[in-house]
């Protein structure tokens, strides 16, 4: 991650990037979240899943895996807003508006 950030402008999603690059100048840490019900409906639509229980299980498994990875690797809670400069609820802010907000933030 550090090599990528040294050489390029980059968007790094996941893998603890918010923590690994936390002290680098010019890095903007963004957390995008939504309520579980919204996430279930979105997953069902995007992945064409018809079973709501399966969609819920997939999200819960992903969240648990992500929480464990970040906790084991860096010892923090990945959903803690103190890890980020900005937090966006994607059930309230469109993806397009989120991109616009982030771009304005990054450009200063």
Beta strands, then each sheet from edge to edge (+ up, - down):
strand 1: 30-33
strand 2: 86-89
sheet 1: 1+ 2+
end
